[in-house]
Amino acid sequence: MKKTILLFILTLLCLTTTAKASPSSYITLSDKAEVSLLTSTPWNGAIYALFGHTAIRVKDTIEVRELGLKKLDIVFNYGLFSFNTPNFMYRFVKGETDYIVGYVGFDDYLYEYKERGVGVFEQQLNIDQTEKQKILDALIINSLPENRTYRYNYFYDNCATRPRDIIEKNISGKIKYTPTVKEQSYRDLVWECTSAQPWARFGIDLVIGADADKKITDRQKDFLPLYLMGAYEGAIIEGDTINRILVESTNTLLTPVQEQLTYTNPQADNIQKATDWPLIVGCILFLFTLLLSLLIYNQQLYALGKVFDTILFFIAGLGGCIIFFLMFFSEHPCTNPNWNIMWLNPLQLLIIPLFFAKKLSKYVYYYHFINFASLSLFLLAWCLIPQQLEIAFIPYILTIGTRSIMNILQYKKINKKADYSLPRVR
């Protein structure tokens, strides 16, 4: 890893002084040069790696003394970022994450994926000498310090779409890509990628809204590396006089190990799915809440109920704050509108202080009545809502609804008891 970072820094320094004036005079490719698209399969070890990765490899027999290379073999990577960036988490949630394009030696690049146990496929491009040189020059210019940072957008502008666009702009002719065979939405593709990580799928489904359910074009699917790889296979470059295939050959550089085989073929109908733990945990939480609520109601353990409600509505309110922020203040795509705001909303935080104010119990009753009614309508209109909602959401909604209806019954029980205790005038 240290070797990779050192090489990256050295190459950027060299490019700053040499390639800034004339990139083509810095590295001139020979007629034996090769340009390839590299696609790595998803890795279950980190959420950002669940979707795979794309990079461009430039290989040649020429010696590059400035970089200490006996032969040119480097990989341009548009997926570099640092968790140590100031305010990284806030900027990430707000959608202001900046990525960097840089490059490393091919051996170092491949070693990292070998350690992860993921697959790497290489598609060698069928392009001429001039096109190869133009692609390399464009990549070098992109890697300059003043150009290398770009505003990352998961669906529209990422580590897969950038290499695609670089190749498109620097070849002669128009690429006619291989079409997919399915009508899909962004959410469908996210579900495919997160089939092995149910909690990741659950969390993403909470924050992306109705726009993620619109059918998308084949080109929009290219944000996923495996779909871009599929679009390249069989693609044709349509020229003024003749057509030619885009991919000259496809090679498997690394074969994915068994535990990483959950999502390697986006066209497969039998993608392996992991146990739906969010649904199971939700059902357990709902049953626990139901039994606890009955105990609290029958045994009049109202203090315990307040503590449980505080924890439950605090977590739900935090989730609502995140959804609200993403809807109205974030640059992330497909987050507004989001119908999950109906059962996770910031108001659930504001009501918590009222739980412990006895004089305000009437207003708490009104809140629970409105909350239970809205949750009931939400569930009844489940199939009519213009957003694809996870079945796993239902037990969590029922959990919140259960506490609201039990608080309503509890309020009526207490007030009915108080009425009986008042002296009667005859």
C-alpha positions as CSV (number, residue, x, y, z in Angstrom):
1,M,0.0,0.0,0.0
2,K,2.8,2.4,0.8
3,K,4.4,1.6,-2.5
4,T,1.2,2.4,-4.2
5,I,0.8,5.8,-2.5
6,L,4.4,6.7,-3.2
7,L,4.1,5.9,-6.9
8,F,0.9,7.9,-7.0
9,I,2.5,11.0,-5.5
10,L,5.6,10.7,-7.7
11,T,3.5,10.5,-10.9
12,L,1.5,13.5,-10.0
13,L,4.6,15.5,-9.3
14,C,6.0,14.5,-12.7
15,L,2.8,15.3,-14.5
16,T,2.7,18.8,-12.8
17,T,6.0,19.8,-14.3
18,T,6.0,18.0,-17.6
19,A,2.6,17.1,-18.8
20,K,1.0,20.5,-18.1
21,A,2.5,22.1,-21.1
22,S,2.1,19.3,-23.6
23,P,0.8,15.9,-22.5
24,S,1.6,14.3,-25.8
25,S,5.3,15.2,-25.5
26,Y,5.5,13.5,-22.1
27,I,4.5,10.0,-23.1
28,T,4.3,8.9,-26.7
29,L,2.9,5.5,-27.1
30,S,4.4,3.0,-29.5
31,D,2.4,0.9,-32.0
32,K,2.4,-1.9,-29.5
33,A,0.4,0.0,-26.9
34,E,-2.8,-1.4,-25.5
35,V,-5.7,0.4,-23.8
36,S,-8.2,-1.7,-21.8
37,L,-11.2,-1.3,-19.6
38,L,-10.8,-3.1,-16.2
39,T,-13.8,-4.2,-14.3
40,S,-13.7,-5.5,-10.8
41,T,-16.6,-7.5,-9.2
42,P,-18.3,-6.4,-6.0
43,W,-16.6,-6.8,-2.7
44,N,-18.7,-7.5,0.5
45,G,-16.1,-6.0,2.8
46,A,-17.2,-2.4,2.5
47,I,-20.5,-0.7,1.4
48,Y,-18.7,1.5,-1.2
49,A,-17.3,-1.7,-2.8
50,L,-20.7,-3.5,-3.2
51,F,-21.1,-2.1,-6.7
52,G,-17.8,-3.1,-8.2
53,H,-15.3,-0.8,-9.9
54,T,-14.1,0.4,-13.3
55,A,-10.7,1.7,-14.4
56,I,-8.6,2.2,-17.5
57,R,-5.3,0.4,-18.1
58,V,-2.7,1.7,-20.5
59,K,0.1,-0.7,-21.3
60,D,3.1,-0.3,-23.6
61,T,6.6,-1.6,-24.0
62,I,8.2,1.8,-23.8
63,E,10.4,2.8,-20.8
64,V,9.3,5.8,-18.7
65,R,12.4,6.8,-16.8
66,E,10.7,9.8,-15.1
67,L,8.4,7.3,-13.3
68,G,11.0,4.7,-12.7
69,L,9.2,2.2,-15.0
70,K,11.0,-0.1,-17.4
71,K,7.8,-0.4,-19.3
72,L,4.5,1.5,-19.2
73,D,1.7,-0.4,-17.4
74,I,-0.5,1.9,-15.3
75,V,-4.1,2.0,-14.3
76,F,-6.2,5.2,-14.2
77,N,-8.6,5.2,-11.3
78,Y,-11.5,7.6,-10.9
79,G,-12.5,6.1,-7.5
80,L,-10.0,7.7,-5.1
81,F,-11.2,9.4,-1.9
82,S,-10.1,9.9,1.7
83,F,-12.1,9.5,4.9
84,N,-9.7,12.0,6.4
85,T,-11.1,14.8,4.3
86,P,-12.4,17.6,6.6
87,N,-16.1,17.2,7.4
88,F,-16.2,14.0,5.3
89,M,-19.3,12.5,6.8
90,Y,-21.3,15.7,6.6
91,R,-20.2,16.3,3.0
92,F,-21.0,12.7,2.2
93,V,-24.5,12.9,3.6
94,K,-25.0,16.3,1.8
95,G,-23.9,14.8,-1.5
96,E,-20.8,17.0,-1.7
97,T,-18.2,14.2,-1.8
98,D,-15.2,15.0,-4.0
99,Y,-13.4,12.1,-5.7
100,I,-9.9,12.2,-7.3
101,V,-8.6,10.6,-10.4
102,G,-5.1,9.2,-10.2
103,Y,-3.1,6.2,-11.4
104,V,-0.9,3.5,-10.0
105,G,1.1,0.7,-11.4
106,F,-0.9,-2.2,-12.8
107,D,0.7,-4.8,-10.4
108,D,-0.1,-2.7,-7.4
109,Y,-3.7,-2.2,-8.6
110,L,-4.2,-5.9,-9.2
111,Y,-2.6,-6.9,-5.9
112,E,-5.3,-4.9,-3.9
113,Y,-8.1,-6.8,-5.6
114,K,-6.3,-10.1,-5.2
115,E,-6.2,-9.5,-1.5
116,R,-9.9,-8.8,-1.4
117,G,-10.7,-12.0,-3.3
118,V,-12.7,-10.3,-6.0
119,G,-12.6,-10.8,-9.8
120,V,-11.0,-8.5,-12.3
121,F,-11.8,-8.6,-16.0
122,E,-10.0,-6.9,-18.8
123,Q,-11.5,-5.8,-22.1
124,Q,-8.9,-4.8,-24.6
125,L,-10.2,-2.0,-26.9
126,N,-10.0,-2.3,-30.6
127,I,-8.8,1.2,-31.3
128,D,-6.0,2.6,-33.5
129,Q,-2.7,4.3,-32.5
130,T,-4.1,7.9,-32.7
131,E,-7.1,7.0,-30.5
132,K,-4.9,5.3,-27.9
133,Q,-2.7,8.4,-27.7
134,K,-5.7,10.7,-27.4
135,I,-7.2,8.7,-24.6
136,L,-3.8,8.7,-22.7
137,D,-3.4,12.4,-23.2
138,A,-6.9,13.0,-21.9
139,L,-6.3,10.8,-18.8
140,I,-3.1,12.6,-18.1
141,I,-4.8,16.0,-18.3
142,N,-7.5,14.7,-16.0
143,S,-4.9,13.6,-13.5
144,L,-3.3,17.1,-13.2
145,P,-3.7,18.6,-9.7
146,E,-5.9,21.4,-11.0
147,N,-8.2,18.8,-12.8
148,R,-8.1,15.6,-10.8
149,T,-10.9,16.4,-8.3
150,Y,-14.5,16.0,-9.4
151,R,-17.9,16.1,-7.6
152,Y,-18.9,12.5,-7.3
153,N,-22.5,11.5,-8.0
154,Y,-23.4,7.9,-7.4
155,F,-26.0,7.5,-10.2
156,Y,-24.8,10.1,-12.8
157,D,-21.1,10.8,-12.5
158,N,-18.9,8.1,-10.9
159,C,-15.9,5.9,-11.4
160,A,-17.7,3.9,-14.2
161,T,-19.3,6.8,-16.2
162,R,-16.1,8.8,-16.3
163,P,-13.9,6.1,-18.1
164,R,-16.8,5.5,-20.5
165,D,-17.0,9.2,-21.3
166,I,-13.2,9.5,-21.8
167,I,-13.2,6.7,-24.3
168,E,-16.3,8.0,-26.1
169,K,-14.8,11.5,-26.6
170,N,-11.4,10.3,-27.9
171,I,-12.3,7.7,-30.5
172,S,-13.4,8.2,-34.1
173,G,-16.9,7.2,-34.6
174,K,-20.0,6.5,-32.4
175,I,-20.2,3.6,-30.1
176,K,-23.4,1.4,-30.4
177,Y,-23.5,-0.4,-27.1
178,T,-25.0,-3.9,-26.4
179,P,-28.5,-3.4,-25.0
180,T,-29.7,-5.0,-21.8
181,V,-32.7,-7.3,-21.8
182,K,-34.6,-5.9,-18.8
183,E,-36.6,-2.9,-17.9
184,Q,-35.1,-1.7,-14.7
185,S,-35.0,1.2,-12.3
186,Y,-32.2,2.6,-10.1
187,R,-33.7,0.8,-7.2
188,D,-33.7,-2.5,-9.0
189,L,-30.0,-2.2,-9.7
190,V,-29.3,-1.3,-6.1
191,W,-31.2,-4.3,-5.0
192,E,-29.1,-6.5,-7.2
193,C,-25.8,-5.1,-5.8
194,T,-26.9,-5.3,-2.2
195,S,-28.4,-8.8,-2.3
196,A,-25.6,-10.1,-0.1
197,Q,-25.9,-7.1,2.4
198,P,-29.6,-6.9,3.5
199,W,-28.9,-4.1,6.0
200,A,-27.2,-2.0,3.3
201,R,-30.2,-2.5,1.0
202,F,-32.6,-1.7,3.9
203,G,-30.7,1.6,4.7
204,I,-30.4,2.7,1.0
205,D,-34.1,1.9,0.5
206,L,-35.0,4.2,3.4
207,V,-33.2,7.2,1.9
208,I,-33.8,7.0,-1.8
209,G,-37.3,8.1,-2.9
210,A,-39.8,7.7,-5.6
211,D,-37.6,8.9,-8.5
212,A,-35.4,5.8,-8.0
213,D,-38.3,3.7,-9.2
214,K,-38.6,5.3,-12.7
215,K,-37.4,3.1,-15.5
216,I,-34.0,4.1,-16.8
217,T,-32.2,3.8,-20.1
218,D,-29.4,1.4,-20.8
219,R,-26.9,4.3,-20.8
220,Q,-28.1,5.3,-17.3
221,K,-27.3,1.7,-16.1
222,D,-23.7,2.3,-16.9
223,F,-23.1,3.8,-13.5
224,L,-22.7,0.1,-12.4
225,P,-19.3,-1.3,-13.6
226,L,-20.7,-4.8,-14.5
227,Y,-23.4,-3.2,-16.6
228,L,-20.8,-1.1,-18.4
229,M,-18.8,-4.2,-19.0
230,G,-21.8,-5.9,-20.4
231,A,-22.5,-2.9,-22.7
232,Y,-18.9,-3.1,-24.1
233,E,-19.2,-6.8,-24.9
234,G,-20.4,-6.9,-28.5
235,A,-20.5,-3.1,-28.9
236,I,-19.8,-1.6,-32.3
237,I,-17.9,1.5,-33.3
238,E,-19.8,3.0,-36.2
239,G,-17.5,5.0,-38.4
240,D,-18.0,7.1,-41.5
241,T,-17.1,4.2,-43.9
242,I,-16.7,1.0,-41.8
243,N,-17.8,-0.4,-38.5
244,R,-15.6,-2.3,-36.0
245,I,-16.1,-4.1,-32.8
246,L,-15.2,-2.1,-29.7
247,V,-13.6,-5.0,-27.6
248,E,-10.9,-6.9,-29.3
249,S,-10.6,-9.5,-26.5
250,T,-11.8,-10.1,-22.9
251,N,-9.5,-11.7,-20.3
252,T,-10.0,-12.8,-16.7
253,L,-7.2,-11.4,-14.7
254,L,-8.5,-12.6,-11.3
255,T,-11.2,-15.1,-10.6
256,P,-13.5,-14.2,-7.7
257,V,-13.4,-16.5,-4.7
258,Q,-16.5,-18.4,-3.7
259,E,-17.8,-16.0,-1.0
260,Q,-17.7,-13.1,-3.5
261,L,-19.9,-14.8,-6.1
262,T,-23.2,-13.4,-4.9
263,Y,-23.3,-10.7,-7.7
264,T,-21.1,-11.2,-10.7
265,N,-23.6,-11.4,-13.6
266,P,-26.2,-8.6,-13.7
267,Q,-28.3,-10.4,-16.4
268,A,-28.8,-13.5,-14.2
269,D,-32.3,-14.1,-12.8
270,N,-31.1,-16.3,-9.9
271,I,-28.9,-13.8,-8.0
272,Q,-28.2,-15.3,-4.6
273,K,-29.9,-13.5,-1.8
274,A,-28.8,-13.4,1.8
275,T,-31.2,-13.9,4.8
276,D,-33.5,-10.9,5.2
277,W,-32.3,-9.9,8.6
278,P,-34.0,-6.5,8.6
279,L,-37.4,-8.2,8.2
280,I,-36.6,-10.9,10.8
281,V,-35.4,-8.3,13.4
282,G,-38.4,-6.1,12.6
283,C,-40.8,-8.9,13.3
284,I,-39.0,-9.7,16.6
285,L,-39.2,-6.1,17.6
286,F,-42.9,-5.9,16.7
287,L,-43.7,-9.0,18.8
288,F,-41.6,-7.7,21.7
289,T,-43.3,-4.3,21.5
290,L,-46.8,-5.9,21.4
291,L,-46.1,-8.1,24.5
292,L,-44.5,-5.3,26.4
293,S,-47.3,-3.0,25.6
294,L,-49.9,-5.5,26.9
295,L,-47.8,-5.9,30.1
296,I,-47.6,-2.1,30.5
297,Y,-51.3,-1.6,29.9
298,N,-52.5,-4.5,32.2
299,Q,-50.0,-3.9,35.0
300,Q,-50.1,-0.1,34.7
301,L,-46.3,0.1,34.3
302,Y,-46.6,3.5,32.7
303,A,-43.1,4.7,33.6
304,L,-41.7,1.7,31.7
305,G,-43.8,2.7,28.8
306,K,-42.4,6.2,28.8
307,V,-38.9,4.9,28.8
308,F,-39.5,2.5,25.9
309,D,-41.4,5.2,23.9
310,T,-38.5,7.6,24.4
311,I,-36.0,5.2,23.0
312,L,-38.3,4.1,20.1
313,F,-39.4,7.6,19.0
314,F,-35.9,9.0,19.5
315,I,-34.5,6.4,17.0
316,A,-37.4,7.0,14.6
317,G,-37.0,10.8,14.9
318,L,-33.3,10.6,14.1
319,G,-34.1,8.5,11.0
320,G,-36.7,11.1,10.1
321,C,-34.1,13.9,10.4
322,I,-31.8,12.1,8.0
323,I,-34.6,11.6,5.4
324,F,-35.7,15.2,5.8
325,F,-32.2,16.5,5.4
326,L,-31.6,14.3,2.3
327,M,-34.9,15.4,0.8
328,F,-34.5,19.2,1.1
329,F,-30.7,19.9,1.7
330,S,-28.8,17.2,-0.1
331,E,-27.4,17.1,-3.6
332,H,-27.9,13.3,-3.7
333,P,-30.1,12.2,-6.6
334,C,-33.5,10.4,-6.1
335,T,-34.0,11.5,-2.5
336,N,-37.0,13.7,-3.0
337,P,-39.9,12.9,-2.7
338,N,-39.5,10.1,-0.2
339,W,-42.7,8.6,1.2
340,N,-40.8,7.1,4.1
341,I,-41.1,10.5,5.8
342,M,-44.7,9.4,6.6
343,W,-43.5,7.0,9.3
344,L,-40.1,8.4,10.0
345,N,-40.2,12.1,10.6
346,P,-38.5,14.7,12.8
347,L,-41.7,15.4,14.7
348,Q,-41.1,12.2,16.6
349,L,-38.2,13.9,18.3
350,L,-40.2,17.0,19.3
351,I,-42.9,14.9,21.0
352,I,-40.5,13.1,23.4
353,P,-40.3,15.9,26.0
354,L,-44.1,15.9,26.3
355,F,-44.0,12.2,27.4
356,F,-42.9,13.3,30.9
357,A,-45.1,16.4,31.3
358,K,-48.3,15.2,33.0
359,K,-50.2,18.4,32.3
360,L,-49.5,17.9,28.6
361,S,-50.8,14.4,28.4
362,K,-53.8,15.5,26.4
363,Y,-51.6,16.8,23.6
364,V,-49.6,13.6,23.6
365,Y,-52.9,11.8,23.2
366,Y,-53.7,14.0,20.2
367,Y,-50.3,13.3,18.7
368,H,-50.7,9.5,19.1
369,F,-54.2,9.6,17.6
370,I,-52.9,11.5,14.5
371,N,-49.8,9.3,14.3
372,F,-51.8,6.0,14.5
373,A,-54.3,7.3,11.9
374,S,-51.6,8.3,9.5
375,L,-49.7,5.1,9.9
376,S,-52.9,3.1,9.3
377,L,-53.7,5.0,6.1
378,F,-50.1,4.6,5.0
379,L,-50.3,0.8,5.3
380,L,-53.8,0.6,3.7
381,A,-52.5,2.7,0.8
382,W,-49.3,0.6,0.5
383,C,-49.8,-0.6,-3.0
384,L,-51.0,2.9,-4.2
385,I,-48.0,4.8,-3.0
386,P,-45.8,5.8,-6.0
387,Q,-42.7,4.4,-4.5
388,Q,-41.5,0.9,-4.1
389,L,-41.4,0.2,-0.4
390,E,-39.7,-2.8,1.3
391,I,-41.8,-5.4,3.0
392,A,-39.3,-5.2,5.8
393,F,-40.5,-1.7,6.7
394,I,-43.9,-3.0,7.7
395,P,-43.0,-4.5,11.2
396,Y,-41.2,-1.3,12.1
397,I,-44.3,0.7,11.1
398,L,-46.5,-1.6,13.1
399,T,-44.1,-1.2,16.1
400,I,-44.5,2.5,16.1
401,G,-48.3,2.2,15.5
402,T,-48.6,-0.3,18.4
403,R,-47.1,2.2,20.8
404,S,-49.4,5.0,19.6
405,I,-52.6,2.9,19.9
406,M,-51.6,1.6,23.3
407,N,-50.9,5.2,24.5
408,I,-54.4,6.1,23.2
409,L,-56.0,3.2,25.2
410,Q,-53.9,4.0,28.2
411,Y,-54.9,7.7,28.2
412,K,-58.6,6.7,28.0
413,K,-58.2,4.1,30.8
414,I,-56.5,6.6,33.1
415,N,-59.2,9.3,32.4
416,K,-62.0,6.8,32.8
417,K,-60.6,5.7,36.2
418,A,-60.3,9.4,37.2
419,D,-64.0,10.0,36.3
420,Y,-65.1,7.1,38.5
421,S,-63.0,8.4,41.4
422,L,-64.8,11.8,41.4
423,P,-67.6,12.3,43.9
424,R,-71.1,12.0,42.4
425,V,-73.8,14.6,43.1
426,R,-77.3,13.2,43.5
